[in-house]
Amino acid sequence: MIFLLGILNTMSSILTALGKNIKSYRKQLGMTQEDLAKRAGVNRSHLAMIENSRHNVLVETIERLAQALGVTAGDLLRKNDE
């Protein structure tokens, strides 16, 4: 049970870092959510949920967002403390 809680906490922190990083890179580029969603081929509301850590995301979607932002998937997944 403790192991599962650790996994859930790790997943939550990864999703939080992912959302914050996407939003940060997007704003640095002066892009709106609509702009990024169109470039990455995702729905704007889906992007909003990802940025707010309220939605799980496929690796394929992370790759498409990274490419649209001109960064790597690793950049999007990196926690600020690393």
NORQUI-V573411 format. One record per pair of residues at least 24 apart in sequence whose C-alpha atoms are under 6 Angstrom apart, sorted by the first residue. I is the first residue (numbers start at 1). J is the second residue. D is the distance in whole Angstrom. If there is no record, write none. Layout:
# NORQUI-V573411
i->{I & I}
j->{J & J}
d->{D & D}
This chain:
# NORQUI-V573411
i->{15 & 16 & 17 & 18 & 18 & 19 & 19 & 19 & 19 & 21 & 39 & 40 & 40 & 40}
j->{53 & 53 & 79 & 76 & 77 & 50 & 51 & 52 & 53 & 76 & 68 & 64 & 65 & 68}
d->{5 & 5 & 5 & 5 & 5 & 5 & 4 & 6 & 6 & 5 & 6 & 5 & 5 & 5}
